[in-house]
Amino acid sequence: MSKMKTNRAAAKRFKVTGSGRIRRPKGGNQHCMIGKSRKRRRRLRDNDMVAPAMQERIKLLLPYG
């Protein structure tokens, strides 16, 4: 049987942490930063964790996860 392929779109968006949780970037910080408040831009900086309800769905797309 052939190997399961990684979903490339998911691989670019998600990373699996050492403990097995999934990190994701926050949306809305690619452009138009001038119109956003400094507080909002600061909140968008760090990565976020995927909700536990969605983790299993995403792990199916990442066979190494």
Helices and strands as residue ranges (DSSP letters): H 8-13, E 15-16, E 22-24, H 38-45, E 48-49, H 52-61
